[in-house]
């Protein structure tokens, strides 16, 4: 159980560090608020794929951290430039500001071969699967070290 608490604390520290970095960028640009982008997690025989809707978000405004089967995707979405400064909104549904999505994966994947792309407002994170041998029966041969009599 202490191991789980340590993992949670480490993840919280990582998240805090990412948000501090993003906040410094936000202060320079004057962005505030939070949003929750939609996310899909797909599993194929070869990979786990995480797809996040991030329209209007630049690649350098997103951070991805992977630690102990947990994927953290955090970043910031800037508000759309308003063509007229004296405009007033009648409806606001599109979120802006900082975001963080956490995905805990129970399948084995190779984080060192992870690939992420951002195209047309869609972030795709591909995590190649590896064989998870836990729970499989693996015979172990026994060598006799006793002298043959």
PyMOL commands that set and color helices and strands:
alter all, ss='L'
color gray80, all
select helices_A, chain A and resi 2-29+59-61+111-113
alter helices_A, ss='H'
color red, helices_A
select strands_A, chain A and resi 39-43+47-53+62-67+70-77+97-104+115-119+122-128
alter strands_A, ss='S'
color yellow, strands_A
deselect
rebuild
show_as cartoon
